[in-house]
Amino acid sequence: MDTIPDGPDQDAARLARWEQQERAAAEATRDIADVPAVEVITTTAVHLMSAAAVKLGLADDPEAQTDLDGARKLINALAGLVTAGSPEISSAHAAPLRDGLRSLQLAFREASAIPDPVGEGPGEKWTGPVT
């Protein structure tokens, strides 16, 4: 990283560095208007899946990262999104999301000391019973 010189050129150098960072940020971002709806839905679902997997202890540090209450909330949100979004996106996009959701629901049941009754687990309100 470049340092900003001391002295009278300090403000000009700081301004030039700021403008360079602004240009780089503008090039790296996409206008949300340019992102297809299917991509927004699938990307959001993948983020929810990843976060739920971490909360289920399926990541690097299960002892420190497991949070079943958090996992339940994320899986419920994911189930709602997948259930509502599936008719709006192609089956090529929806099928892997449903498979991932089901895997997380089963992993939740395995991770629970006292598993929820079938049909009452996270997301099952929207997906139906998962066995």
PyMOL commands that set and color helices and strands:
alter all, ss='L'
color gray80, all
select helices_A, chain A and resi 10-28+32-34+37-55+62-65+68-88+91-111+124-127
alter helices_A, ss='H'
color red, helices_A
deselect
rebuild
show_as cartoon
